[in-house]
């Protein structure tokens, strides 16, 4: 690689060779930062979302907190055990897409991929917005700058991810471990007090404070459960990203998964128990006096000292950074879709730092659109959120069940049982979530997933069509055919046009120079000079003389008459290639291009897209940088090898 | 012309043939609408600007109004008479640019052109802003929408002007004549009362009300005069635009000029006399109780009835529309600069409706930038304003003096005297305006004019360089030279690549297919298949076999290895043309292009801009639209004429 691109290197790091791939891989410690943030950050909003639904039950609702959390934890553990199976079965990255593709067929895999894509885009916007929201509620002077802050965080994340996986892991390790360390300390201190002081202070929680009937309570509990399930999003990330772990990657991925789930379960249970002990309920978000569960809980446990603020700071950081899981996985899902040609090919290519740059950029753009559309406050997107993740979970587990059914033995039996349990758990959860949130906007997720599946299918169909149209095993037999006609559009007789003419003469016996007169500017009609300029020299050398056609454009159009002329030639000579030699002045500096007409570029594009199958475009560049005033016959240098000699030599050799 | 582009025709009108030019010309009646609005609208702000300066003198300041207006009117008449000479001497459009170019040299003409450009851009922004400002002060509910309204008016003006001159004249005739009719009625009624009632009511205007010393008064009067001179801007427009009048265009232009100046003088004198009679002084703009002079005056004369509102409405319309003069003239100045290659050539071309579209679009963009930058309120730009116009006036008059000095006889003497007087009058005015406004921002105008002159000179120098570099009288002698090498980049062996290969084989004996393996996606290395695909068929037909070069790209770059390969070839064969055959799939629908890599486009661009002087780019399109599944050998259709036969025929013929 060349040196000298120092700015780009400084920003994005030096390019990585494809062989550097192994060095870019990471261990479990960094893996938690890259893939685990989404799952861990769930602890910050899952219980909160659950308790918010229980608000109508008053303080009495708290009695349902521990049982509901226990159910969620059970489902979570089942899901985690299922994904442990998936990691082992698909060490190359067994996302829901891969698993369902191999075991359930294309349609299911597209549903899973679409669901994940929707989930990841939403997660990016919601996580950044949540983090920035926590920040601006702590520092209200920043409130008017919510949207710019969100976009800044988004760009920062995109930027870090474009630098590659290792960079990401290292950057995110600090907030992750600060978050885990501080919150787990809060849990230990708080739970320690329960054992030393006994479960005394919860006098307020008794029966009878609810003003809600039994059926309504069941419905409320179902909705609380559905909301709490947002705590499970992000667990799938590790199985999608298995290949980013150092070899043996299965071991690394499993350890990371275990660490994340244990941490998450501890946090969820700890929060539930402490909230119940201190009688902490949700407050209405957006109203005066709102305070998050974790804030109340931390304050109740350790007081509002320095430790409180460090804990809150780490929560803000982890919320904002949890969008990073989407940045790690969205490009991988796109890559798999691209690999199967359900998405355009650039998603398959890795950038200079081995990250899938196109996916990162697309995710950034989509999230930016969401953030701008919602002004940086994405609360209304949360109902759309868990649907994608849970759909992908369910499809993935069903795929694993099918996977194990193909095999036999006790391991397959155990796998089948575990994944079956996972499928039931996530499937039921999905139904509950869908039922309770469909009206709140979850239908948008469903519609988006359906729309994306249609898109994927259409893209693939088009690529298949192109493949069929272009695939050939034909070899290079050629047989007899027709000589080409060379058309040389020119404005005036100058060195640029001359270079084109010389190439055309080498190429074809029949050369037609075309001059379009638009009448706008005094351009000399070449008719009078043509014999001296072109005809006589050609005759003197025993070559056929090039013709000149002057077209007058009544409507001052330069391109239409030329295109019509080429089409007419194609029509008149249906078996001969029509080569159009577009000579072009190339300026050494880009801004000098502003001074020119771009006639050549327009002409090339029109001939390419609107020419017939016989049209072939030849572009002869005349480089101004090569011109030196001291060279008397500049065309000798720039017209480069005088081409016609080749024709003549061929002629001589043949003779 | 084809039909079917009905939307574009509907928006911009059917295209006009160059021969339609004469039909697009206009008479004096429409000429006032096209070229006169700027001058006439001056009546709405000139006296106001003058009186605002006199505010410190109190009502006593009014006594200076009539004398100052008289001086301005004298200068105006001198300027008009001078321009009458210019119209006759330069019937092809004697703007300040042309006159000074012919008589004073290039540098002066560039100063004049730059001054006019600055003036026109400022005028566009200020006029629209003034019109919208008057509208929103009448309808305060629109106040928050000032900027969008300004931009809407701007776009509307641009749009009307793109439709051509005739359209413009017709659209603007109504507001112009309404403005003239209502305001002249006010004058007649008001002045009629002076004669019938005597000059009675002005009791307030006496000596001694001034609290300002004599020296300060002189300075105030100079500044009031300078401000009042904004009333003269726009008079030059007719001489710039002479060719838009129906033949004999000199007569049409002179009549229009006379009509405009008479109307303007009548308005200015009428306003001065009526203001003095009714004791109307300026009020502080932007403060509560602000009311424009014309509003006070109309109300005083005819009361606040329907007629008052019609008059005010026409003033608003004319203010907004007076930007139209800039739209008519700015593109013409650019066209002249472009004709002498001080600006890029597109400014010279006329659009489908014979208007100079590029100039219109550039003016729109520049004015839009000003409007957005100042939030639609451009009061602070007014001091920058008159400098450009007065500079152009002075240079133009000086040029006319030089013009007459070349001739003799009584007509030349009279012309010399008139234009000399004009030069002195505008020169002195310019000095007064500069002196009194330099600190207020007029220095920005001066700096802009200087900067633009430097730009013009640089653009011209670059074009001259390009002309020298490309001009050639060399004819088409060719002499002996070297055979080309054909390089065919290919990704895989398909019909698209095959078409390119076939053309390459026809073109050159030495054909090198280049496959770049980036390792990102499973693309088959062609090495094994190459003998069967290409080598054996070539040998069977007695042709030299094409070579295959497989390049492995460590950094997953597609283009750099290819470019390096081509450069190496150029280096190894310094006298042979290197033709790179870029085969390209052309999709029938534009959105399908989103699905592709644009590898071919990138490759073409890189080879064009970064290839050496020997590189020639050949683009063989493979049109998907031409493919039909039923054609068994699709390459026969799409690869079109099998090219190599041409080579072979040439070979046979030569033998």
Interface residues (C-beta under 8 A of the other chain):
Chain A: X1 X15 X16 X17 X18 X19 X339 X344 X345 X346 X348 X349 X350 X352 X459 X462 X463 X466 X468 X469 X470 X471 X472 X473 X474 X475 X476 X477 X478 X479 X480 X481 X482 X483 X484 X493 X494 X495 X496 X498 X501 X502 X503 X505 X506 X507 X509 X518 X519 X520 X521 X532 X533 X534 X536 X537 X538 X540 X541 X543 X546 X554 X555 X556 X575 X576 X577 X584 X585 X586 X592 X594 X595 X596 X597 X604 X608 X609 X611 X612 X613 X614 X615 X616 X617 X618 X619 X620 X621 X622 X623 X624 X626 X627 X629 X633 X634 X635 X637 X638 X640 X641 X642 X643 X644 X645 X646 X648 X649 X650 X651 X654 X655
Chain B: X1 X15 X16 X17 X18 X19 X339 X344 X345 X346 X348 X349 X350 X352 X459 X462 X463 X466 X468 X469 X470 X471 X472 X473 X474 X475 X476 X477 X478 X479 X480 X481 X482 X483 X484 X493 X494 X495 X496 X498 X501 X502 X503 X505 X506 X507 X509 X518 X519 X520 X521 X532 X533 X534 X536 X537 X538 X540 X541 X543 X546 X554 X555 X556 X575 X576 X577 X584 X585 X586 X592 X594 X595 X596 X597 X604 X608 X609 X611 X612 X613 X614 X615 X616 X617 X618 X619 X620 X621 X622 X623 X624 X626 X627 X629 X633 X634 X635 X637 X638 X640 X641 X642 X643 X644 X645 X646 X648 X649 X650 X651 X654 X655
